[in-house]
């Protein structure tokens, strides 16, 4: 699932900022080196002192289905800018993608169901294109598009909220698509900020 950082995470800047917030709380002096600061930040996270993580925000660009995006935008402490189906005109057969669901729990052959889902997507897009070509505004024609239509989100959250979303949306109860998305986001954070996301 395509997800990427809008801009690279400067680990040293992030660690030093979180450390500074924590040092205010404990009225203590900053570490002379980055390793000491990182260890201090990890101790804060391990103790559950996560308010200091709210001082750092990270932006990701996420490609997912509309159904998945509707789950993601329910998180309140975040900023979202989403591709508009109202103003975007999907003018040809290749201009709109759909997410094919994983059909691993179906009793019937998967091929049959994949064909059924795909035929619905193709038909919906053709109806959309025909409507737009006959003068119906994209904001009205979009009503035939299914939740499987792909969308793009520009998403910003502070680190505490990213931790919350990842914890909530990687559980066994989470929808497959958002779990896959959040596992990928977690991997990005673990590479960039293991002190904050290593647990």
DOTOR-576642 format. One record per residue: residue in one letter; x, y, z of N, C-alpha, C, O in turn. Coordinates in nm, 3 decimals, padded with zeros to 5 digits. Layout:
! DOTOR-576642
resn, n.xx, n.yy, n.zz, ca.xx, ca.yy, ca.zz, c.xx, c.yy, c.zz, o.xx, o.yy, o.zz
A, X, Y, Z, X, Y, Z, X, Y, Z, X, Y, Z
...
//
This chain:
! DOTOR-576642
resn, n.xx, n.yy, n.zz, ca.xx, ca.yy, ca.zz, c.xx, c.yy, c.zz, o.xx, o.yy, o.zz
X, 00.086, -00.118, 00.000, 00.000, 00.000, 00.000, 00.090, 00.123, 00.000, 00.176, 00.137, 00.087
X, 00.071, 00.212, -00.095, 00.160, 00.328, -00.101, 00.136, 00.426, 00.014, 00.028, 00.483, 00.029
X, 00.240, 00.444, 00.095, 00.240, 00.546, 00.198, 00.383, 00.598, 00.205, 00.478, 00.520, 00.200
X, 00.398, 00.728, 00.216, 00.533, 00.784, 00.222, 00.534, 00.910, 00.307, 00.433, 00.979, 00.322
X, 00.649, 00.937, 00.362, 00.667, 01.060, 00.438, 00.664, 01.178, 00.343, 00.721, 01.171, 00.234
X, 00.599, 01.285, 00.382, 00.601, 01.407, 00.302, 00.741, 01.467, 00.301, 00.789, 01.514, 00.197
X, 00.806, 01.464, 00.415, 00.944, 01.509, 00.424, 01.017, 01.416, 00.522, 00.954, 01.361, 00.613
X, 01.147, 01.398, 00.503, 01.219, 01.306, 00.591, 01.211, 01.351, 00.737, 01.201, 01.470, 00.766
X, 01.217, 01.254, 00.825, 01.220, 01.284, 00.969, 01.364, 01.308, 01.008, 01.450, 01.222, 00.989
X, 01.392, 01.424, 01.063, 01.525, 01.456, 01.114, 01.530, 01.404, 01.258, 01.486, 01.471, 01.351
X, 01.583, 01.285, 01.273, 01.581, 01.217, 01.403, 01.639, 01.303, 01.514, 01.581, 01.313, 01.622
X, 01.753, 01.365, 01.490, 01.817, 01.444, 01.595, 01.729, 01.560, 01.639, 01.714, 01.584, 01.759
X, 01.671, 01.631, 01.544, 01.583, 01.743, 01.578, 01.463, 01.696, 01.659, 01.425, 01.758, 01.758
X, 01.403, 01.585, 01.616, 01.285, 01.532, 01.685, 01.322, 01.488, 01.827, 01.253, 01.524, 01.922
X, 01.428, 01.411, 01.840, 01.468, 01.361, 01.972, 01.501, 01.478, 02.065, 01.460, 01.478, 02.181
X, 01.574, 01.575, 02.015, 01.611, 01.690, 02.099, 01.488, 01.771, 02.142, 01.483, 01.821, 02.254
X, 01.390, 01.782, 02.053, 01.269, 01.857, 02.087, 01.188, 01.784, 02.195, 01.141, 01.845, 02.291
X, 01.173, 01.653, 02.177, 01.100, 01.575, 02.277, 01.175, 01.578, 02.410, 01.115, 01.593, 02.517
X, 01.307, 01.564, 02.403, 01.387, 01.570, 02.525, 01.367, 01.705, 02.595, 01.349, 01.709, 02.717
X, 01.370, 01.815, 02.520, 01.355, 01.948, 02.579, 01.222, 01.960, 02.653, 01.215, 02.016, 02.762
X, 01.115, 01.907, 02.592, 00.984, 01.911, 02.657, 00.986, 01.830, 02.786, 00.933, 01.874, 02.889
X, 01.048, 01.713, 02.782, 01.057, 01.628, 02.900, 01.144, 01.690, 03.009, 01.114, 01.678, 03.127
X, 01.251, 01.755, 02.968, 01.340, 01.819, 03.066, 01.268, 01.932, 03.140, 01.294, 01.955, 03.258
X, 01.178, 02.002, 03.071, 01.099, 02.105, 03.139, 01.014, 02.040, 03.248, 01.005, 02.091, 03.360
X, 00.954, 01.926, 03.214, 00.868, 01.857, 03.312, 00.946, 01.816, 03.436, 00.894, 01.824, 03.548
X, 01.070, 01.771, 03.417, 01.148, 01.719, 03.530, 01.255, 01.817, 03.579, 01.334, 01.785, 03.668
X, 01.257, 01.935, 03.520, 01.354, 02.039, 03.556, 01.495, 01.981, 03.563, 01.566, 01.992, 03.663
X, 01.532, 01.918, 03.450, 01.665, 01.857, 03.443, 01.738, 01.908, 03.320, 01.679, 01.967, 03.230
X, 01.867, 01.885, 03.318, 01.954, 01.936, 03.212, 01.954, 01.841, 03.091, 01.944, 01.720, 03.108
X, 01.967, 01.897, 02.969, 01.971, 01.811, 02.850, 02.097, 01.724, 02.847, 02.200, 01.759, 02.905
X, 02.086, 01.614, 02.779, 02.200, 01.524, 02.763, 02.304, 01.589, 02.673, 02.268, 01.661, 02.580
X, 02.431, 01.563, 02.698, 02.535, 01.622, 02.614, 02.542, 01.559, 02.475, 02.593, 01.620, 02.381
X, 02.490, 01.437, 02.460, 02.497, 01.371, 02.330, 02.360, 01.316, 02.290, 02.270, 01.304, 02.373
X, 02.346, 01.283, 02.163, 02.218, 01.235, 02.109, 02.178, 01.101, 02.170, 02.059, 01.078, 02.193
X, 02.273, 01.014, 02.196, 02.239, 00.883, 02.253, 02.176, 00.899, 02.391, 02.080, 00.828, 02.424
X, 02.228, 00.991, 02.470, 02.170, 01.017, 02.602, 02.030, 01.075, 02.591, 01.941, 01.039, 02.668
X, 02.011, 01.165, 02.494, 01.878, 01.224, 02.472, 01.779, 01.116, 02.427, 01.665, 01.113, 02.472
X, 01.825, 01.028, 02.337, 01.738, 00.921, 02.287, 01.700, 00.826, 02.399, 01.586, 00.779, 02.405
X, 01.793, 00.796, 02.488, 01.763, 00.708, 02.601, 01.662, 00.774, 02.695, 01.574, 00.706, 02.748
X, 01.674, 00.904, 02.715, 01.579, 00.978, 02.799, 01.439, 00.973, 02.737, 01.340, 00.950, 02.807
X, 01.432, 00.994, 02.605, 01.303, 00.990, 02.534, 01.242, 00.851, 02.545, 01.122, 00.837, 02.569
X, 01.322, 00.748, 02.527, 01.271, 00.612, 02.538, 01.215, 00.586, 02.678, 01.111, 00.522, 02.692
X, 01.283, 00.635, 02.781, 01.233, 00.617, 02.919, 01.098, 00.687, 02.937, 01.009, 00.634, 03.003
X, 01.085, 00.805, 02.877, 00.957, 00.877, 02.885, 00.845, 00.793, 02.823, 00.738, 00.776, 02.882
X, 00.871, 00.741, 02.704, 00.771, 00.661, 02.633, 00.739, 00.534, 02.712, 00.623, 00.497, 02.726
X, 00.843, 00.468, 02.762, 00.822, 00.346, 02.840, 00.737, 00.370, 02.964, 00.662, 00.282, 03.007
X, 00.750, 00.490, 03.024, 00.672, 00.525, 03.144, 00.531, 00.572, 03.109, 00.449, 00.594, 03.198
X, 00.503, 00.589, 02.978, 00.371, 00.638, 02.939, 00.358, 00.788, 02.944, 00.247, 00.841, 02.938
X, 00.470, 00.858, 02.957, 00.469, 01.005, 02.958, 00.471, 01.053, 02.812, 00.574, 01.094, 02.761
X, 00.354, 01.048, 02.748, 00.345, 01.073, 02.604, 00.306, 01.215, 02.567, 00.306, 01.249, 02.448
X, 00.273, 01.300, 02.664, 00.235, 01.438, 02.629, 00.349, 01.509, 02.557, 00.325, 01.597, 02.475
X, 00.473, 01.471, 02.586, 00.588, 01.535, 02.522, 00.593, 01.504, 02.372, 00.657, 01.577, 02.296
X, 00.527, 01.396, 02.330, 00.527, 01.359, 02.188, 00.436, 01.450, 02.105, 00.445, 01.452, 01.982
X, 00.350, 01.523, 02.172, 00.256, 01.610, 02.101, 00.323, 01.733, 02.040, 00.261, 01.805, 01.962
X, 00.448, 01.757, 02.074, 00.520, 01.874, 02.022, 00.582, 01.850, 01.885, 00.638, 01.941, 01.824
X, 00.572, 01.727, 01.836, 00.629, 01.693, 01.706, 00.520, 01.635, 01.618, 00.450, 01.542, 01.657
X, 00.505, 01.690, 01.499, 00.407, 01.639, 01.401, 00.480, 01.584, 01.280, 00.586, 01.633, 01.241
X, 00.420, 01.482, 01.221, 00.476, 01.419, 01.100, 00.365, 01.407, 00.998, 00.251, 01.373, 01.031
X, 00.398, 01.437, 00.873, 00.301, 01.431, 00.764, 00.333, 01.315, 00.672, 00.448, 01.293, 00.633
X, 00.229, 01.239, 00.637, 00.240, 01.128, 00.542, 00.145, 01.151, 00.426, 00.041, 01.215, 00.441
X, 00.182, 01.099, 00.311, 00.093, 01.096, 00.195, 00.050, 00.951, 00.179, 00.133, 00.861, 00.165
X, -00.081, 00.930, 00.181, -00.138, 00.795, 00.188, -00.231, 00.772, 00.069, -00.316, 00.856, 00.040
X, -00.213, 00.660, 00.001, -00.306, 00.616, -00.103, -00.383, 00.497, -00.047, -00.324, 00.398, -00.005
X, -00.516, 00.508, -00.047, -00.599, 00.399, 00.005, -00.739, 00.411, -00.056, -00.767, 00.506, -00.129
X, -00.823, 00.316, -00.025, -00.961, 00.323, -00.074, -01.038, 00.429, 00.002, -00.997, 00.470, 00.111
X, -01.150, 00.472, -00.054, -01.236, 00.567, 00.018, -01.286, 00.505, 00.148, -01.298, 00.574, 00.249
X, -01.314, 00.375, 00.147, -01.360, 00.308, 00.268, -01.256, 00.319, 00.379, -01.289, 00.348, 00.494
X, -01.131, 00.296, 00.345, -01.023, 00.306, 00.442, -01.007, 00.451, 00.489, -00.987, 00.477, 00.607
X, -01.016, 00.545, 00.396, -00.999, 00.687, 00.433, -01.107, 00.730, 00.531, -01.081, 00.812, 00.619
X, -01.227, 00.674, 00.518, -01.335, 00.712, 00.610, -01.308, 00.664, 00.751, -01.355, 00.725, 00.847
X, -01.233, 00.556, 00.766, -01.192, 00.511, 00.899, -01.083, 00.602, 00.954, -01.085, 00.639, 01.071
X, -00.988, 00.636, 00.869, -00.874, 00.716, 00.912, -00.915, 00.857, 00.955, -00.865, 00.907, 01.056
X, -01.005, 00.919, 00.882, -01.041, 01.058, 00.914, -01.128, 01.069, 01.039, -01.163, 01.180, 01.080
X, -01.164, 00.958, 01.099, -01.239, 00.961, 01.224, -01.151, 01.000, 01.342, -01.201, 01.036, 01.449
X, -01.019, 00.992, 01.324, -00.927, 01.029, 01.431, -00.922, 01.181, 01.440, -00.895, 01.250, 01.341
X, -00.948, 01.234, 01.559, -00.973, 01.376, 01.577, -00.849, 01.464, 01.580, -00.849, 01.574, 01.525
X, -00.742, 01.416, 01.644, -00.624, 01.501, 01.659, -00.533, 01.485, 01.538, -00.419, 01.439, 01.549
X, -00.585, 01.522, 01.424, -00.512, 01.506, 01.299, -00.563, 01.608, 01.199, -00.672, 01.663, 01.213
X, -00.482, 01.631, 01.098, -00.522, 01.718, 00.987, -00.521, 01.635, 00.860, -00.426, 01.561, 00.833
X, -00.627, 01.650, 00.781, -00.640, 01.573, 00.657, -00.673, 01.665, 00.541, -00.759, 01.753, 00.552
X, -00.607, 01.643, 00.430, -00.645, 01.702, 00.302, -00.662, 01.583, 00.209, -00.569, 01.505, 00.190
X, -00.781, 01.569, 00.150, -00.812, 01.450, 00.072, -00.849, 01.487, -00.070, -00.912, 01.590, -00.095
X, -00.809, 01.400, -00.164, -00.847, 01.414, -00.304, -00.999, 01.427, -00.314, -01.072, 01.347, -00.257
X, -01.044, 01.528, -00.385, -01.187, 01.555, -00.394, -01.249, 01.484, -00.513, -01.207, 01.503, -00.627
X, -01.348, 01.401, -00.487, -01.424, 01.342, -00.598, -01.520, 01.444, -00.656, -01.570, 01.427, -00.767
X, -01.546, 01.550, -00.582, -01.636, 01.653, -00.631, -01.571, 01.734, -00.743, -01.637, 01.766, -00.842
X, -01.444, 01.767, -00.727, -01.377, 01.853, -00.824, -01.281, 01.781, -00.917, -01.241, 01.835, -01.020
X, -01.244, 01.658, -00.882, -01.157, 01.580, -00.971, -01.243, 01.513, -01.076, -01.343, 01.449, -01.044
X, -01.203, 01.527, -01.200, -01.277, 01.465, -01.309, -01.197, 01.345, -01.359, -01.089, 01.360, -01.417
X, -01.250, 01.226, -01.336, -01.185, 01.102, -01.380, -01.225, 01.081, -01.525, -01.323, 01.011, -01.554
X, -01.149, 01.140, -01.617, -01.193, 01.160, -01.755, -01.177, 01.040, -01.847, -01.233, 01.041, -01.957
X, -01.102, 00.938, -01.808, -01.087, 00.823, -01.896, -01.079, 00.695, -01.814, -01.078, 00.699, -01.691
X, -01.074, 00.582, -01.884, -01.080, 00.451, -01.817, -00.963, 00.427, -01.722, -00.975, 00.348, -01.628
X, -00.849, 00.493, -01.746, -00.729, 00.472, -01.663, -00.712, 00.575, -01.553, -00.611, 00.574, -01.482
X, -00.808, 00.662, -01.536, -00.791, 00.773, -01.442, -00.834, 00.741, -01.299, -00.814, 00.823, -01.209
X, -00.892, 00.625, -01.278, -00.941, 00.591, -01.145, -00.909, 00.445, -01.116, -00.940, 00.356, -01.195
X, -00.848, 00.422, -01.001, -00.817, 00.286, -00.958, -00.912, 00.244, -00.847, -00.972, 00.327, -00.779
X, -00.924, 00.113, -00.831, -01.008, 00.056, -00.726, -00.926, -00.044, -00.647, -00.836, -00.109, -00.702
X, -00.956, -00.057, -00.520, -00.887, -00.155, -00.436, -00.967, -00.284, -00.436, -01.083, -00.287, -00.396
X, -00.904, -00.390, -00.483, -00.967, -00.521, -00.480, -00.950, -00.578, -00.340, -00.837, -00.589, -00.292
X, -01.058, -00.615, -00.273, -01.045, -00.668, -00.137, -00.980, -00.806, -00.136, -00.987, -00.880, -00.233
X, -00.916, -00.837, -00.024, -00.864, -00.972, -00.002, -00.985, -01.061, 00.026, -01.063, -01.032, 00.118
X, -01.001, -01.165, -00.050, -01.119, -01.250, -00.036, -01.082, -01.386, 00.023, -01.135, -01.489, -00.019
X, -00.992, -01.385, 00.118, -00.938, -01.511, 00.171, -01.037, -01.588, 00.257, -01.018, -01.708, 00.278
X, -01.140, -01.523, 00.308, -01.233, -01.595, 00.395, -01.361, -01.639, 00.324, -01.458, -01.676, 00.389
X, -01.360, -01.634, 00.192, -01.480, -01.674, 00.117, -01.477, -01.824, 00.091, -01.372, -01.881, 00.062
X, -01.593, -01.889, 00.103, -01.603, -02.033, 00.078, -01.596, -02.064, -00.072, -01.540, -02.165, -00.113
X, -01.655, -01.975, -00.151, -01.656, -01.998, -00.295, -01.520, -01.963, -00.356, -01.439, -01.895, -00.293
X, -01.497, -02.011, -00.476, -01.368, -01.981, -00.540, -01.344, -01.829, -00.548, -01.434, -01.752, -00.583
X, -01.224, -01.790, -00.516, -01.189, -01.648, -00.513, -01.201, -01.584, -00.651, -01.239, -01.467, -00.664
X, -01.169, -01.661, -00.752, -01.173, -01.606, -00.887, -01.312, -01.554, -00.922, -01.326, -01.447, -00.981
X, -01.414, -01.629, -00.886, -01.552, -01.587, -00.913, -01.581, -01.452, -00.847, -01.633, -01.361, -00.911
X, -01.546, -01.440, -00.719, -01.577, -01.316, -00.647, -01.492, -01.200, -00.695, -01.539, -01.086, -00.699
X, -01.367, -01.227, -00.730, -01.284, -01.119, -00.786, -01.347, -01.066, -00.915, -01.351, -00.945, -00.939
X, -01.397, -01.156, -00.997, -01.463, -01.115, -01.121, -01.589, -01.033, -01.091, -01.616, -00.934, -01.158
X, -01.665, -01.074, -00.991, -01.787, -01.001, -00.954, -01.753, -00.860, -00.906, -01.813, -00.762, -00.951
X, -01.658, -00.850, -00.814, -01.618, -00.718, -00.764, -01.566, -00.632, -00.878, -01.605, -00.516, -00.891
X, -01.477, -00.688, -00.960, -01.418, -00.611, -01.069, -01.523, -00.563, -01.168, -01.514, -00.451, -01.217
X, -01.622, -00.646, -01.198, -01.725, -00.605, -01.294, -01.807, -00.488, -01.239, -01.848, -00.400, -01.314
X, -01.831, -00.487, -01.108, -01.901, -00.374, -01.047, -01.819, -00.247, -01.060, -01.872, -00.141, -01.094
X, -01.686, -00.257, -01.034, -01.599, -00.139, -01.043, -01.596, -00.084, -01.185, -01.608, 00.036, -01.208
X, -01.579, -00.176, -01.281, -01.572, -00.134, -01.421, -01.703, -00.069, -01.464, -01.702, 00.036, -01.529
X, -01.814, -00.129, -01.429, -01.945, -00.075, -01.467, -01.968, 00.062, -01.402, -02.016, 00.154, -01.468
X, -01.935, 00.075, -01.274, -01.954, 00.204, -01.204, -01.871, 00.313, -01.271, -01.918, 00.425, -01.289
X, -01.747, 00.281, -01.307, -01.663, 00.382, -01.371, -01.717, 00.418, -01.510, -01.712, 00.534, -01.550
X, -01.768, 00.319, -01.583, -01.825, 00.349, -01.715, -01.949, 00.438, -01.704, -01.966, 00.531, -01.782
X, -02.035, 00.410, -01.605, -02.152, 00.494, -01.583, -02.108, 00.635, -01.547, -02.164, 00.732, -01.597
X, -02.007, 00.646, -01.462, -01.952, 00.776, -01.424, -01.904, 00.852, -01.548, -01.941, 00.967, -01.569
X, -01.821, 00.785, -01.631, -01.767, 00.849, -01.751, -01.877, 00.892, -01.847, -01.873, 01.002, -01.903
X, -01.975, 00.806, -01.867, -02.087, 00.839, -01.956, -02.163, 00.961, -01.904, -02.200, 01.050, -01.980
X, -02.185, 00.963, -01.773, -02.258, 01.076, -01.714, -02.181, 01.206, -01.733, -02.239, 01.307, -01.772
X, -02.051, 01.204, -01.705, -01.968, 01.325, -01.719, -01.964, 01.369, -01.864, -01.973, 01.488, -01.894
X, -01.949, 01.273, -01.956, -01.943, 01.305, -02.100, -02.075, 01.362, -02.152, -02.078, 01.428, -02.256
X, -02.183, 01.335, -02.082, -02.314, 01.390, -02.123, -02.349, 01.517, -02.047, -02.462, 01.566, -02.053
X, -02.251, 01.571, -01.975, -02.272, 01.701, -01.913, -02.308, 01.701, -01.765, -02.328, 01.807, -01.706
X, -02.318, 01.584, -01.705, -02.345, 01.580, -01.561, -02.217, 01.617, -01.487, -02.110, 01.566, -01.520
X, -02.228, 01.704, -01.390, -02.111, 01.750, -01.315, -02.048, 01.634, -01.239, -02.118, 01.545, -01.191
X, -01.913, 01.634, -01.229, -01.845, 01.529, -01.154, -01.898, 01.513, -01.011, -01.900, 01.402, -00.958
X, -01.941, 01.623, -00.949, -01.992, 01.613, -00.811, -02.120, 01.531, -00.802, -02.151, 01.474, -00.697
X, -02.195, 01.523, -00.911, -02.314, 01.438, -00.913, -02.279, 01.297, -00.961, -02.328, 01.198, -00.907
X, -02.194, 01.289, -01.063, -02.158, 01.159, -01.119, -02.083, 01.072, -01.018, -02.091, 00.949, -01.024
X, -02.012, 01.133, -00.926, -01.933, 01.058, -00.828, -02.019, 00.967, -00.739, -01.968, 00.874, -00.677
X, -02.148, 00.995, -00.733, -02.236, 00.919, -00.646, -02.248, 00.771, -00.687, -02.293, 00.688, -00.608
X, -02.208, 00.739, -00.810, -02.211, 00.599, -00.853, -02.082, 00.525, -00.817, -02.077, 00.402, -00.829
X, -01.979, 00.597, -00.774, -01.850, 00.533, -00.747, -01.853, 00.459, -00.613, -01.905, 00.511, -00.514
X, -01.798, 00.337, -00.609, -01.799, 00.259, -00.484, -01.691, 00.303, -00.386, -01.600, 00.378, -00.420
X, -01.703, 00.254, -00.264, -01.604, 00.283, -00.160, -01.466, 00.229, -00.194, -01.367, 00.268, -00.132
X, -01.458, 00.139, -00.290, -01.329, 00.082, -00.329, -01.247, 00.177, -00.415, -01.131, 00.150, -00.443
X, -01.307, 00.289, -00.459, -01.233, 00.387, -00.539, -01.115, 00.438, -00.458, -01.130, 00.471, -00.340
X, -00.998, 00.445, -00.521, -00.878, 00.490, -00.451, -00.880, 00.642, -00.434, -00.938, 00.715, -00.515
X, -00.816, 00.686, -00.327, -00.806, 00.828, -00.296, -00.669, 00.855, -00.238, -00.596, 00.762, -00.203
X, -00.634, 00.981, -00.229, -00.505, 01.021, -00.173, -00.531, 01.115, -00.057, -00.616, 01.203, -00.065
X, -00.456, 01.095, 00.052, -00.468, 01.178, 00.172, -00.333, 01.239, 00.207, -00.230, 01.171, 00.199
X, -00.334, 01.364, 00.244, -00.218, 01.433, 00.300, -00.250, 01.446, 00.448, -00.338, 01.523, 00.486
X, -00.180, 01.372, 00.532, -00.220, 01.352, 00.671, -00.111, 01.394, 00.768, 00.004, 01.351, 00.756
X, -00.147, 01.478, 00.862, -00.052, 01.524, 00.964, -00.108, 01.493, 01.102, -00.223, 01.524, 01.132
X, -00.025, 01.432, 01.186, -00.060, 01.404, 01.325, 00.063, 01.425, 01.411, 00.176, 01.413, 01.363
X, 00.041, 01.457, 01.537, 00.155, 01.458, 01.628, 00.192, 01.313, 01.660, 00.114, 01.221, 01.635
X, 00.311, 01.295, 01.715, 00.361, 01.158, 01.737, 00.275, 01.079, 01.835, 00.261, 00.957, 01.821
X, 00.217, 01.147, 01.933, 00.131, 01.075, 02.027, 00.008, 01.019, 01.954, -00.033, 00.906, 01.979
X, -00.049, 01.099, 01.866, -00.167, 01.053, 01.791, -00.130, 00.943, 01.693, -00.206, 00.847, 01.676
X, -00.014, 00.955, 01.627, 00.029, 00.846, 01.539, 00.040, 00.715, 01.618, -00.002, 00.610, 01.570
X, 00.096, 00.722, 01.739, 00.106, 00.601, 01.822, -00.033, 00.544, 01.853, -00.054, 00.423, 01.848
X, -00.125, 00.632, 01.884, -00.262, 00.589, 01.915, -00.327, 00.521, 01.794, -00.384, 00.413, 01.806
X, -00.318, 00.586, 01.678, -00.378, 00.531, 01.556, -00.316, 00.395, 01.523, -00.387, 00.300, 01.490
X, -00.184, 00.387, 01.530, -00.116, 00.261, 01.500, -00.160, 00.150, 01.596, -00.188, 00.038, 01.553
X, -00.165, 00.182, 01.725, -00.206, 00.081, 01.823, -00.349, 00.035, 01.798, -00.378, -00.085, 01.804
X, -00.438, 00.127, 01.770, -00.579, 00.094, 01.749, -00.601, 00.019, 01.618, -00.677, -00.078, 01.614
X, -00.535, 00.063, 01.513, -00.564, 00.011, 01.379, -00.476, -00.106, 01.336, -00.487, -00.152, 01.223
X, -00.389, -00.155, 01.424, -00.314, -00.276, 01.391, -00.362, -00.395, 01.473, -00.303, -00.503, 01.467
X, -00.469, -00.377, 01.548, -00.523, -00.488, 01.627, -00.592, -00.589, 01.534, -00.620, -00.559, 01.418
X, -00.618, -00.706, 01.587, -00.686, -00.810, 01.510, -00.827, -00.769, 01.471, -00.882, -00.819, 01.372
X, -00.888, -00.678, 01.547, -01.024, -00.633, 01.518, -01.029, -00.531, 01.404, -01.137, -00.502, 01.352
X, -00.915, -00.478, 01.366, -00.912, -00.374, 01.262, -00.941, -00.432, 01.124, -00.916, -00.549, 01.098
X, -00.994, -00.349, 01.038, -01.018, -00.385, 00.898, -00.883, -00.417, 00.832, -00.782, -00.356, 00.864
X, -00.883, -00.513, 00.740, -00.759, -00.558, 00.677, -00.681, -00.444, 00.611, -00.560, -00.435, 00.628
X, -00.751, -00.358, 00.537, -00.680, -00.254, 00.462, -00.614, -00.153, 00.555, -00.498, -00.118, 00.534
X, -00.685, -00.107, 00.656, -00.626, -00.007, 00.745, -00.518, -00.070, 00.833, -00.422, -00.003, 00.871
X, -00.532, -00.199, 00.865, -00.426, -00.268, 00.939, -00.298, -00.271, 00.856, -00.190, -00.240, 00.906
X, -00.311, -00.309, 00.729, -00.196, -00.313, 00.639, -00.131, -00.175, 00.627, -00.009, -00.162, 00.631
X, -00.214, -00.072, 00.613, -00.165, 00.065, 00.603, -00.088, 00.105, 00.730, 00.022, 00.159, 00.721
X, -00.146, 00.077, 00.846, -00.084, 00.118, 00.973, 00.040, 00.036, 01.006, 00.131, 00.087, 01.072
X, 00.046, -00.088, 00.963, 00.168, -00.166, 00.980, 00.282, -00.105, 00.898, 00.396, -00.103, 00.942
X, 00.249, -00.056, 00.779, 00.350, 00.009, 00.695, 00.395, 00.141, 00.758, 00.514, 00.173, 00.758
X, 00.300, 00.217, 00.811, 00.334, 00.343, 00.879, 00.421, 00.314, 01.001, 00.519, 00.384, 01.026
X, 00.384, 00.211, 01.078, 00.464, 00.174, 01.195, 00.607, 00.139, 01.156, 00.701, 00.176, 01.225
X, 00.624, 00.068, 01.046, 00.758, 00.031, 01.000, 00.840, 00.155, 00.965, 00.959, 00.161, 00.996
X, 00.776, 00.253, 00.901, 00.846, 00.379, 00.869, 00.892, 00.446, 00.998, 01.007, 00.490, 01.007
X, 00.804, 00.455, 01.095, 00.840, 00.519, 01.222, 00.946, 00.441, 01.298, 01.034, 00.501, 01.359
X, 00.938, 00.309, 01.297, 01.038, 00.230, 01.369, 01.177, 00.249, 01.311, 01.276, 00.248, 01.384
X, 01.185, 00.266, 01.179, 01.315, 00.292, 01.117, 01.365, 00.432, 01.154, 01.485, 00.450, 01.178
X, 01.276, 00.529, 01.158, 01.315, 00.669, 01.179, 01.329, 00.706, 01.326, 01.420, 00.781, 01.362
X, 01.239, 00.655, 01.410, 01.235, 00.694, 01.552, 01.212, 00.571, 01.641, 01.106, 00.558, 01.703
X, 01.311, 00.481, 01.648, 01.290, 00.360, 01.727, 01.265, 00.388, 01.876, 01.201, 00.308, 01.943
X, 01.315, 00.501, 01.927, 01.295, 00.533, 02.068, 01.148, 00.559, 02.099, 01.102, 00.537, 02.211
X, 01.076, 00.607, 01.999, 00.934, 00.643, 02.018, 00.842, 00.532, 01.972, 00.734, 00.514, 02.029
X, 00.882, 00.456, 01.870, 00.792, 00.355, 01.812, 00.845, 00.213, 01.822, 00.789, 00.122, 01.761
X, 00.951, 00.192, 01.897, 01.010, 00.059, 01.908, 00.925, -00.040, 01.985, 00.944, -00.161, 01.974
X, 00.832, 00.011, 02.064, 00.748, -00.079, 02.144, 00.623, -00.119, 02.071, 00.542, -00.195, 02.124
//
